Amino acid sequence: MIFDTHIHLNDDKFSSNLDEYIQDAINNGVKCFLCVGYDIKSSKKAIEIANKYKEVYASIGVIPTEHKSYNNSTITALKELYLQSKKVIAIGEIGLDYYWENDQIIKNKQKRMFIEQIKLANELNLPILIHARESLQDTYDILKNNICLNRGIMHCFSGSLEMAKEFIKLGYEIAFGGTLTFKNSIKPKEVILNIPLTSIVFETDAPYLAPTPYRGKVNLPKYINNTVEFAANILHIDKKELEDISFENSLKILKLKNEKKN
């Protein structure tokens, strides 16, 4: 059984054949999906999808690159979304992204967005899904100084082993997706080989970042199998064992321990 801890089933690329994509993934061993919001509109859609499919959960939040749409009413809007469905289990994706923006004013706004949404997660007793691109040190500093009571998941982690260990010390789990399988992806391989199995979860980030041999194409939900199989091979453990361990890790960090395993 596999838990996809970060997928965008709410993306337009999936809208025409969503039933088929979800069923194909289920047929390939995926038991649960966490459909991730990145602004108010996509968060609403994530909830709609989660309400329709029993295997799907939703997260709500505003990604740092959507800083222009974030305003004084955003937190209230997110609270209202949370109250709409019991399938909302996390706040995210939230964090810092300096890849596209290097303006200090924008960086400061991203930090404020991040901290405010961490506070919201604490108010709602939820974990967080963290987007950190070219910003790991600032992300770490904020998480260390603004404790999220339920911790969360480092989405698409691309940092060093040393940084991974620091986030794990704070109580966060490390998510691995299709980039793990890329030939030139050195850091994720070093990380997964040197952290506890109990800190590993998997994701697709579909429709983005398809694993080898589908790199550059639309990432389908079922392709998470390729990533898990690749990870099991380099870890030299049975794929089923890795699936079970990472599934339990996902349930624990997302506070879903009552999710049936059969």
BAFI-3210 file (N, C-alpha, C; in Angstrom, 3 decimals, decimal comma, padded with zeros to 6 digits):
// residues 262
n [1|2|3|4|5|6|7|8|9|10|11|12|13|14|15|16|17|18|19|20|21|22|23|24|25|26|27|28|29|30|31|32|33|34|35|36|37|38|39|40|41|42|43|44|45|46|47|48|49|50|51|52|53|54|55|56|57|58|59|60|61|62|63|64|65|66|67|68|69|70|71|72|73|74|75|76|77|78|79|80|81|82|83|84|85|86|87|88|89|90|91|92|93|94|95|96|97|98|99|100|101|102|103|104|105|106|107|108|109|110|111|112|113|114|115|116|117|118|119|120|121|122|123|124|125|126|127|128|129|130|131|132|133|134|135|136|137|138|139|140|141|142|143|144|145|146|147|148|149|150|151|152|153|154|155|156|157|158|159|160|161|162|163|164|165|166|167|168|169|170|171|172|173|174|175|176|177|178|179|180|181|182|183|184|185|186|187|188|189|190|191|192|193|194|195|196|197|198|199|200|201|202|203|204|205|206|207|208|209|210|211|212|213|214|215|216|217|218|219|220|221|222|223|224|225|226|227|228|229|230|231|232|233|234|235|236|237|238|239|240|241|242|243|244|245|246|247|248|249|250|251|252|253|254|255|256|257|258|259|260|261|262]
n.u [000,832|000,457|000,891|000,236|001,545|001,469|-000,110|-001,519|-004,379|-006,259|-005,445|-005,840|-005,005|-005,825|-008,548|-010,386|-010,298|-010,371|-011,501|-010,529|-007,724|-007,375|-008,390|-006,624|-004,286|-005,032|-005,351|-002,736|-001,707|-001,899|-003,259|-004,104|-004,489|-003,211|-004,562|-003,395|-003,748|-002,903|-003,612|-006,521|-008,564|-007,645|-007,519|-010,202|-011,058|-009,595|-010,862|-013,412|-012,816|-011,810|-014,087|-015,566|-014,186|-013,379|-010,796|-009,260|-007,780|-007,644|-005,603|-005,205|-004,137|-001,832|000,579|003,985|004,679|002,351|002,043|000,998|-001,748|-002,363|-003,852|-005,305|-007,635|-007,221|-006,533|-008,923|-010,555|-009,377|-009,914|-012,688|-012,898|-011,799|-013,791|-015,678|-015,314|-014,537|-012,498|-010,278|-006,991|-004,552|-002,456|-001,351|000,067|002,686|005,213|008,500|009,805|012,424|013,317|012,104|011,844|013,760|013,548|013,667|011,457|009,372|010,273|010,028|007,256|006,528|007,585|005,951|003,454|003,967|004,439|001,972|000,283|001,310|000,560|-002,196|-002,422|-001,762|-003,897|-005,990|-005,213|-003,591|-001,176|001,542|002,373|005,315|006,737|009,766|012,023|015,158|015,570|016,127|017,513|016,297|013,720|014,073|014,844|012,492|010,701|011,897|011,658|008,994|007,036|005,366|002,816|001,979|003,855|005,016|005,445|008,286|008,092|009,037|011,870|015,067|017,433|020,569|022,035|022,719|020,985|018,551|018,650|018,479|015,878|014,485|015,123|013,547|011,142|009,983|008,969|010,513|009,845|009,875|009,955|009,456|011,899|013,879|014,579|015,971|018,863|020,896|020,354|021,654|021,711|019,088|019,286|021,470|020,364|018,083|019,350|020,580|018,992|016,630|014,380|011,923|011,455|010,704|008,565|006,410|005,670|003,992|003,720|002,260|000,577|003,283|006,904|007,522|008,676|011,685|011,035|009,600|010,188|009,742|007,295|003,680|003,038|001,616|-000,720|-000,321|002,353|003,834|004,603|006,929|008,790|008,814|009,675|012,219|013,430|013,339|015,075|017,598|017,886|018,056|015,997|012,935|010,301|007,603|007,898|009,014|006,907|004,972|006,204|006,550|003,905|002,787|004,291|003,231|000,540|000,907|002,156|000,233|-001,863|-003,696|-004,164|-006,248|-006,937|-007,944|-006,118|-006,672]
n.v [-001,204|002,220|005,614|008,570|011,470|014,016|015,442|016,854|016,538|018,315|019,765|021,103|019,382|016,874|016,908|015,945|013,150|012,161|010,136|007,814|008,139|008,077|005,527|003,887|004,338|003,293|000,634|000,060|-000,081|002,197|003,538|005,816|009,328|012,607|015,471|018,499|021,912|025,166|027,737|029,772|029,031|026,535|025,107|024,953|023,298|021,009|020,139|019,582|017,378|015,578|015,161|013,715|011,340|008,543|007,736|009,957|012,741|016,177|019,139|022,533|025,791|028,545|028,847|030,080|031,394|032,494|034,988|037,453|037,180|036,830|038,148|040,271|038,913|036,276|034,224|033,987|033,064|030,567|029,309|029,118|027,342|025,056|024,362|023,310|020,629|017,422|016,115|017,644|017,651|018,856|021,823|023,459|023,698|025,342|027,835|028,894|030,416|031,192|030,983|032,142|034,747|037,393|039,645|041,560|042,612|041,022|038,554|038,997|039,209|036,607|035,228|036,209|035,223|032,479|032,155|033,031|031,054|028,798|029,372|029,204|026,476|025,454|026,468|025,029|022,518|020,950|019,297|020,510|021,097|021,518|023,764|024,440|026,199|026,946|028,093|026,941|027,407|029,704|028,684|026,631|028,162|029,600|027,506|026,504|028,593|029,138|027,081|024,358|022,579|020,031|019,308|018,129|017,647|017,706|018,741|017,458|017,343|018,735|019,327|019,209|016,326|017,006|019,156|017,825|016,129|018,027|019,030|016,701|016,397|018,403|017,218|016,685|014,918|013,503|013,948|012,058|012,170|011,958|013,108|011,777|009,629|010,648|010,810|012,677|013,419|013,853|014,664|013,952|011,140|010,650|011,564|009,850|007,464|007,739|008,509|007,744|005,033|005,508|008,148|008,609|009,438|009,199|010,773|012,143|014,679|015,049|016,715|017,095|016,669|013,928|010,583|008,825|006,310|008,395|011,036|014,479|014,198|014,232|013,676|010,876|009,689|006,933|006,540|006,744|004,322|003,715|005,384|004,467|001,848|002,318|003,541|001,428|-000,351|000,982|001,170|-001,399|-003,024|-004,866|-004,021|-004,057|-003,982|-001,421|000,102|-000,412|000,641|003,374|004,042|003,795|005,800|008,012|007,964|008,472|011,062|012,588|012,299|010,171|007,681|005,936|005,105|002,488|-000,445|-002,315]
n.w [000,000|-000,778|000,122|-001,317|-000,578|-001,587|-004,075|-007,044|-007,816|-008,365|-010,503|-013,796|-015,795|-015,085|-015,054|-017,017|-017,060|-014,429|-012,770|-014,007|-013,758|-010,977|-010,356|-011,806|-010,358|-007,864|-008,599|-008,933|-006,420|-004,807|-001,956|-000,575|-001,164|-000,923|-001,758|-002,785|-002,004|-003,311|-003,490|-002,821|-004,655|-005,738|-003,387|-002,660|-004,748|-004,195|-001,880|-002,899|-004,545|-002,653|-001,133|-002,916|-003,512|-001,627|-001,094|-001,140|000,452|001,594|001,459|002,491|001,575|000,911|-001,439|-001,463|-003,877|-004,703|-003,613|-004,351|-004,352|-001,743|001,110|003,702|004,223|003,708|005,593|007,033|004,961|004,494|006,932|006,750|004,624|005,790|007,599|005,957|005,351|006,678|005,542|005,227|006,090|006,478|006,418|003,649|000,320|001,948|002,665|001,691|-001,234|-003,083|-005,611|-007,864|-007,070|-005,773|-004,393|-001,482|-000,166|-001,103|-000,189|002,558|002,761|002,018|004,199|006,242|005,374|005,607|008,395|009,435|008,407|009,626|012,245|011,864|011,302|013,808|015,298|014,171|014,718|012,971|010,795|008,664|005,186|003,554|001,339|000,059|-001,620|-002,786|-000,311|002,121|004,586|005,702|005,853|007,708|009,944|010,468|011,061|013,335|015,109|015,133|016,179|014,780|016,045|015,277|013,508|010,304|006,743|004,658|001,609|-001,560|-001,097|-001,506|-000,387|001,492|003,176|005,772|006,306|006,049|008,258|010,284|009,952|010,502|013,188|014,181|013,961|011,526|008,532|005,601|002,235|-000,745|-004,235|-007,798|-008,604|-007,253|-008,820|-010,931|-012,996|-012,453|-009,898|-007,064|-004,286|-003,126|-003,215|-001,536|000,830|001,304|001,684|004,086|006,209|008,865|008,208|009,225|008,787|006,230|003,554|000,647|-002,535|-005,451|-006,634|-008,825|-011,506|-012,075|-012,350|-013,215|-012,684|-013,777|-016,181|-017,327|-017,337|-017,971|-019,103|-018,584|-015,239|-013,957|-011,467|-010,856|-011,287|-009,017|-008,109|-009,529|-008,325|-005,650|-006,044|-007,124|-004,910|-003,048|-004,272|-004,195|-001,511|-000,816|000,202|000,618|-001,585|-000,777|001,986|002,301|001,319|003,300|005,613|004,926|004,494|007,048|008,276|006,961|007,793|010,492|010,679|009,467|011,096|010,883|012,003|012,301|009,825|007,776|006,990|005,095]
ca.u [000,000|001,213|000,211|000,794|001,357|001,432|-000,539|-002,438|-005,523|-007,033|-004,880|-006,679|-004,547|-006,506|-009,988|-011,241|-010,288|-009,941|-011,908|-009,604|-006,391|-007,413|-008,567|-005,363|-003,353|-005,508|-005,023|-001,288|-001,294|-002,045|-004,455|-004,531|-003,929|-003,427|-004,693|-002,823|-004,092|-001,798|-004,264|-007,903|-009,311|-007,209|-007,879|-011,622|-011,176|-009,065|-011,934|-014,451|-012,338|-011,737|-015,458|-016,107|-013,457|-013,059|-009,353|-008,585|-007,863|-007,317|-004,912|-005,544|-003,091|-001,371|001,992|004,661|004,696|001,057|002,055|000,185|-003,163|-002,495|-004,202|-005,775|-008,798|-006,863|-006,618|-010,352|-011,052|-008,886|-010,690|-014,014|-012,738|-011,583|-015,071|-016,550|-015,110|-013,672|-011,416|-009,110|-006,118|-003,269|-002,322|-000,262|001,472|003,102|006,656|009,278|010,330|013,265|013,790|011,570|011,860|014,873|013,267|013,552|010,081|008,585|010,728|009,423|005,835|006,465|007,819|004,728|002,464|004,371|004,209|000,530|-000,345|001,719|-000,342|-003,497|-002,318|-001,834|-005,266|-006,866|-004,619|-003,229|000,211|001,762|003,123|006,247|007,362|010,979|012,865|016,245|015,225|016,087|017,956|015,226|012,607|014,438|014,814|011,089|010,108|012,493|011,200|007,528|006,785|004,085|002,601|001,811|004,947|004,536|006,229|009,116|007,698|010,022|013,091|016,237|018,564|021,662|021,783|022,809|019,737|017,482|018,742|018,001|014,410|014,016|015,224|012,388|009,958|009,402|009,301|011,090|009,100|010,630|009,124|010,096|013,272|014,793|014,970|016,731|020,262|021,758|019,793|022,608|021,354|017,995|019,762|022,285|019,469|017,249|020,223|021,226|018,047|015,841|013,229|010,736|011,319|010,495|007,246|006,503|004,738|004,196|003,607|001,603|001,111|004,648|008,062|007,367|009,914|012,238|011,407|008,574|010,621|009,384|005,909|002,719|003,208|000,344|-000,727|000,188|003,806|004,500|005,185|008,298|009,628|008,953|010,509|013,589|013,915|013,555|016,264|018,846|017,946|018,236|014,956|011,769|009,401|006,412|008,298|009,159|005,545|004,301|006,847|006,239|002,464|002,610|004,846|002,269|-000,612|001,297|002,391|-001,011|-002,857|-004,723|-003,858|-007,428|-007,143|-007,873|-005,005|-007,052]
ca.v [000,000|003,457|006,877|009,703|012,565|015,334|015,307|017,913|016,028|019,514|020,404|020,962|018,258|015,655|017,136|015,218|011,703|011,987|008,802|006,826|008,314|007,613|004,078|003,287|004,391|002,325|-000,688|-000,099|-000,151|003,439|003,468|007,152|010,488|013,911|016,467|019,685|023,243|026,128|029,036|029,549|028,305|025,132|024,490|024,613|022,150|019,849|019,687|018,973|016,060|014,724|014,808|012,785|010,064|008,167|007,535|011,250|013,771|017,504|020,156|023,886|026,746|029,428|028,645|031,383|032,057|033,168|036,079|038,592|036,945|036,690|039,430|040,215|038,027|034,917|033,281|033,767|032,223|029,205|028,763|028,776|026,122|023,951|024,002|022,703|019,194|016,688|015,519|018,533|017,079|019,559|023,153|023,431|023,771|026,657|027,877|029,973|030,106|032,283|030,653|033,101|036,104|037,677|040,946|041,396|042,913|039,823|037,536|039,298|038,856|035,150|034,813|036,514|034,232|031,193|032,180|033,119|029,768|027,896|029,681|028,643|025,025|025,207|026,758|023,966|021,249|020,235|019,357|021,373|020,598|022,624|024,052|025,220|026,191|027,920|028,849|025,970|027,933|030,557|027,793|025,982|029,152|029,893|026,336|026,368|029,695|029,172|025,647|023,779|021,556|018,725|019,135|017,990|016,974|018,512|018,364|017,490|017,812|018,712|019,854|018,327|015,368|017,724|019,897|016,840|015,687|019,111|019,042|015,501|016,707|019,238|016,371|016,626|013,793|013,910|013,359|011,774|012,022|011,527|013,600|010,778|008,684|011,320|010,394|013,705|013,796|013,297|014,930|013,111|009,761|010,651|011,741|008,677|006,367|008,021|008,914|006,595|004,656|006,080|009,556|008,624|009,316|009,333|011,681|012,302|016,070|014,984|016,215|017,568|015,889|012,491|009,825|008,053|006,763|009,299|012,408|015,421|013,961|014,437|012,689|010,263|009,208|005,564|006,506|006,711|002,989|003,763|006,030|003,567|000,720|002,827|003,730|000,107|-000,943|001,576|000,898|-002,850|-003,635|-005,306|-002,911|-004,143|-003,516|000,032|000,628|-000,488|001,581|004,754|004,228|004,052|007,128|008,988|007,979|009,063|012,501|013,227|012,040|009,298|006,333|005,075|004,687|001,034|-000,893|-003,372]
ca.w [000,000|-000,914|000,417|-002,051|000,377|-002,238|-005,469|-007,470|-008,573|-008,672|-011,687|-014,988|-016,623|-014,655|-014,908|-017,959|-016,814|-013,046|-012,305|-014,576|-013,178|-009,592|-010,345|-012,254|-009,233|-006,873|-009,141|-008,816|-005,028|-004,048|-001,110|-000,151|-001,847|-000,301|-002,826|-002,155|-002,481|-003,343|-003,338|-002,371|-005,684|-005,799|-002,110|-002,791|-005,647|-003,471|-000,985|-003,737|-004,971|-001,459|-000,754|-003,915|-003,512|-000,248|-000,943|-001,263|001,485|001,063|002,251|002,051|001,891|-000,156|-001,735|-001,432|-005,179|-004,873|-002,630|-004,804|-004,034|-000,290|001,722|005,087|004,347|003,291|006,710|007,277|003,869|004,730|008,052|006,237|003,832|006,727|008,208|004,955|005,156|007,598|004,760|005,261|007,122|006,573|005,845|002,688|000,617|002,426|002,864|001,092|-002,561|-003,556|-006,961|-008,824|-006,523|-004,873|-003,800|-000,036|000,245|-001,391|000,767|003,859|002,702|002,054|005,583|006,997|004,941|006,177|009,842|009,690|008,105|010,707|013,365|011,512|011,493|015,250|015,729|013,680|015,151|011,753|010,334|007,506|004,035|003,384|000,047|000,317|-002,821|-002,645|000,905|003,214|005,878|006,226|006,194|008,971|011,024|010,791|011,715|014,665|015,962|015,086|016,250|014,379|017,069|014,648|012,553|008,941|005,709|003,769|000,247|-002,653|-000,437|-002,396|000,361|001,886|004,247|007,040|006,503|006,264|009,651|011,142|009,879|011,206|014,617|014,519|013,932|010,183|007,670|004,328|001,120|-001,961|-005,422|-009,032|-008,753|-006,688|-009,869|-011,982|-013,025|-011,853|-008,600|-006,097|-002,889|-002,616|-003,016|-000,321|001,974|001,586|002,108|005,373|007,250|009,325|007,389|009,874|008,396|004,780|002,921|-000,807|-003,192|-006,889|-007,075|-010,133|-012,780|-012,280|-011,901|-013,451|-012,481|-014,876|-017,529|-017,853|-017,081|-019,019|-019,496|-017,501|-014,176|-013,592|-010,077|-010,720|-011,433|-007,710|-008,008|-010,039|-007,317|-004,496|-006,468|-007,217|-003,540|-002,445|-004,890|-003,708|-000,071|-000,690|001,022|-000,134|-001,924|000,079|003,319|002,237|001,199|004,604|006,539|004,529|004,687|008,482|008,532|006,445|008,697|011,774|010,591|009,039|012,147|010,306|012,500|012,221|008,437|007,661|006,171|004,162]
c.u [000,864|000,320|000,928|000,508|001,322|001,127|-001,545|-003,501|-006,445|-006,477|-005,758|-006,265|-005,260|-008,031|-010,850|-011,340|-009,905|-010,303|-010,898|-008,228|-006,337|-007,524|-007,308|-004,345|-003,743|-005,169|-003,537|-000,801|-001,398|-003,353|-005,001|-003,799|-004,190|-003,386|-004,402|-003,282|-002,884|-002,298|-005,717|-008,685|-008,937|-007,512|-009,353|-011,797|-010,655|-010,129|-013,044|-014,063|-012,288|-013,124|-016,057|-015,478|-013,011|-011,563|-008,578|-008,851|-007,426|-006,450|-005,259|-004,429|-002,732|000,142|002,699|004,675|003,378|000,930|001,177|-001,285|-003,423|-002,763|-004,767|-006,966|-008,472|-007,014|-008,072|-010,946|-010,615|-009,634|-012,068|-013,962|-012,582|-012,900|-016,015|-016,427|-014,175|-012,507|-010,185|-008,214|-004,783|-003,403|-001,125|-000,770|001,855|004,616|007,295|009,819|011,095|013,757|013,365|011,715|013,056|014,720|012,998|012,147|009,192|008,982|010,080|007,937|005,666|006,661|006,577|003,619|002,717|004,019|002,716|-000,163|000,112|000,810|-001,739|-003,500|-002,410|-003,244|-006,217|-006,354|-004,265|-001,724|000,314|002,567|004,000|006,893|008,565|011,909|013,874|016,085|015,326|016,495|016,888|014,015|012,860|014,323|013,380|010,449|010,648|011,937|009,687|007,040|005,400|003,861|002,503|002,843|004,392|005,547|007,007|008,888|008,861|011,388|014,301|017,495|019,597|021,220|021,795|021,523|018,571|017,469|018,234|016,476|013,818|014,074|014,047|011,085|009,305|009,839|009,735|010,380|009,982|009,667|009,948|011,528|014,294|015,357|015,828|018,214|021,174|021,291|020,617|022,124|020,196|018,413|020,598|021,404|018,727|018,082|020,757|020,301|017,250|014,680|011,946|010,528|010,969|009,018|007,433|005,401|004,964|004,413|002,976|000,636|002,542|005,668|007,867|008,696|010,429|011,435|010,425|008,947|010,293|007,962|004,979|002,880|001,838|000,406|-000,117|001,707|004,539|005,145|006,629|009,250|009,864|009,844|011,972|014,199|014,222|014,826|017,547|019,003|018,174|017,258|013,775|010,812|008,168|006,728|008,412|007,796|004,871|004,872|006,449|004,751|002,173|003,147|003,864|001,063|-000,285|001,418|001,128|-002,172|-004,034|-004,536|-005,054|-007,738|-006,958|-006,775|-005,395|-008,340]
c.v [001,251|004,647|007,968|010,956|013,951|015,157|016,405|017,337|017,163|020,289|020,131|019,786|016,958|015,745|016,255|013,726|011,365|010,614|007,746|006,919|007,792|006,095|003,353|003,257|003,384|000,905|-000,992|000,067|001,111|003,387|004,840|008,229|011,726|014,956|017,847|020,980|024,155|027,570|028,754|028,710|026,828|024,395|024,087|023,361|020,883|019,271|019,000|017,556|015,099|014,285|013,763|011,401|009,720|008,004|008,849|012,139|015,101|018,290|021,515|024,841|027,590|029,299|030,005|032,123|032,755|034,354|037,262|038,435|036,859|038,058|039,219|039,287|036,559|033,902|032,973|032,856|030,775|028,542|028,312|027,501|024,908|023,451|023,295|021,184|018,604|016,032|016,425|018,102|017,798|020,969|023,127|023,369|025,199|026,651|029,095|029,521|031,309|032,053|031,713|034,543|036,288|039,044|040,782|041,691|041,691|038,693|037,755|038,958|037,342|034,629|035,063|035,526|032,887|031,137|032,227|031,784|028,672|028,113|029,123|027,133|024,671|025,435|025,622|022,572|020,351|020,291|020,254|020,649|021,739|022,639|024,947|025,111|027,324|028,733|027,996|026,551|028,824|029,722|027,123|026,961|029,472|028,725|026,139|027,408|029,853|027,730|025,296|022,558|020,154|018,446|018,979|017,333|017,998|018,011|018,495|017,971|017,654|019,221|018,802|017,353|016,069|018,490|018,948|016,389|016,759|019,196|017,837|015,720|017,567|018,450|016,214|015,370|014,324|013,185|013,222|011,530|011,613|011,974|012,627|009,879|009,318|010,981|011,378|014,158|013,160|013,455|014,076|011,666|009,670|010,749|010,458|007,499|006,551|008,595|007,694|006,303|005,270|007,555|009,719|008,526|009,559|010,225|011,628|013,754|016,124|016,151|016,630|016,511|014,379|011,773|009,231|006,757|007,746|010,765|013,314|015,273|014,290|013,312|012,159|009,718|007,822|005,484|006,532|005,359|002,962|004,352|005,117|002,382|001,130|002,973|002,396|-000,527|-000,344|001,386|-000,578|-003,453|-004,004|-004,135|-002,899|-003,636|-001,995|000,705|000,678|000,524|003,016|005,058|004,551|005,424|008,219|009,110|008,713|010,581|013,256|012,940|011,219|007,862|005,396|004,629|003,178|000,640|-002,014|-002,994]
c.w [000,000|-000,574|-000,372|-001,233|-000,258|-003,715|-005,786|-008,399|-008,990|-009,861|-012,907|-015,869|-016,273|-014,752|-015,805|-017,667|-015,377|-012,496|-012,741|-013,932|-011,743|-009,537|-010,801|-011,119|-008,158|-007,317|-009,058|-007,381|-004,212|-003,265|-000,748|-000,939|-000,991|-001,405|-002,239|-002,821|-002,453|-003,392|-002,944|-003,379|-005,718|-004,500|-002,111|-003,638|-004,983|-002,546|-001,773|-004,150|-003,790|-001,008|-001,689|-003,825|-002,094|-000,024|-000,878|-000,053|000,870|002,032|001,657|002,453|000,689|-000,280|-001,796|-002,766|-005,502|-003,918|-003,046|-004,423|-002,535|000,324|003,126|005,299|004,069|004,419|007,043|006,213|004,050|005,882|007,585|005,397|004,742|007,305|007,244|004,883|006,197|006,867|004,685|006,411|007,262|006,018|004,903|001,256|000,940|002,588|002,246|-000,257|-003,082|-004,984|-007,969|-008,354|-005,593|-004,211|-002,307|000,468|000,038|-000,448|002,133|003,871|002,741|003,479|006,440|006,654|005,604|007,661|010,168|009,435|009,074|011,919|013,109|011,715|012,970|015,785|015,353|014,032|013,963|011,497|009,101|006,429|003,552|002,006|000,333|-000,886|-002,739|-001,361|002,167|004,561|006,502|006,634|007,536|010,139|011,442|011,527|013,129|015,630|016,007|015,036|015,729|015,262|016,493|013,565|011,132|008,034|004,890|002,351|-000,725|-002,146|-001,356|-001,705|000,712|002,971|005,600|007,334|006,753|007,719|010,610|011,132|010,605|012,715|015,083|014,482|012,578|009,435|006,310|003,195|-000,114|-003,113|-006,621|-009,196|-008,182|-007,771|-010,954|-011,863|-012,296|-010,476|-007,481|-004,656|-002,383|-002,368|-001,743|000,919|002,296|002,076|003,525|006,439|007,694|008,377|007,936|009,547|006,921|004,418|001,425|-001,354|-004,700|-007,281|-008,466|-010,291|-013,080|-011,866|-012,021|-013,278|-013,788|-014,995|-018,147|-017,691|-018,272|-019,516|-018,328|-016,488|-013,765|-012,169|-009,901|-010,790|-010,098|-007,468|-008,475|-009,014|-006,127|-004,852|-006,575|-005,831|-002,876|-002,989|-004,334|-002,200|000,227|000,315|000,124|-000,373|-001,029|001,486|003,346|002,101|002,567|005,592|006,206|004,686|006,151|008,861|008,121|007,363|009,990|011,672|010,197|009,983|011,630|010,775|012,444|010,801|008,332|006,682|005,212|003,441]
res [m|i|f|d|t|h|i|h|l|n|d|d|k|f|s|s|n|l|d|e|y|i|q|d|a|i|n|n|g|v|k|c|f|l|c|v|g|y|d|i|k|s|s|k|k|a|i|e|i|a|n|k|y|k|e|v|y|a|s|i|g|v|i|p|t|e|h|k|s|y|n|n|s|t|i|t|a|l|k|e|l|y|l|q|s|k|k|v|i|a|i|g|e|i|g|l|d|y|y|w|e|n|d|q|i|i|k|n|k|q|k|r|m|f|i|e|q|i|k|l|a|n|e|l|n|l|p|i|l|i|h|a|r|e|s|l|q|d|t|y|d|i|l|k|n|n|i|c|l|n|r|g|i|m|h|c|f|s|g|s|l|e|m|a|k|e|f|i|k|l|g|y|e|i|a|f|g|g|t|l|t|f|k|n|s|i|k|p|k|e|v|i|l|n|i|p|l|t|s|i|v|f|e|t|d|a|p|y|l|a|p|t|p|y|r|g|k|v|n|l|p|k|y|i|n|n|t|v|e|f|a|a|n|i|l|h|i|d|k|k|e|l|e|d|i|s|f|e|n|s|l|k|i|l|k|l|k|n|e|k|k|n]
***
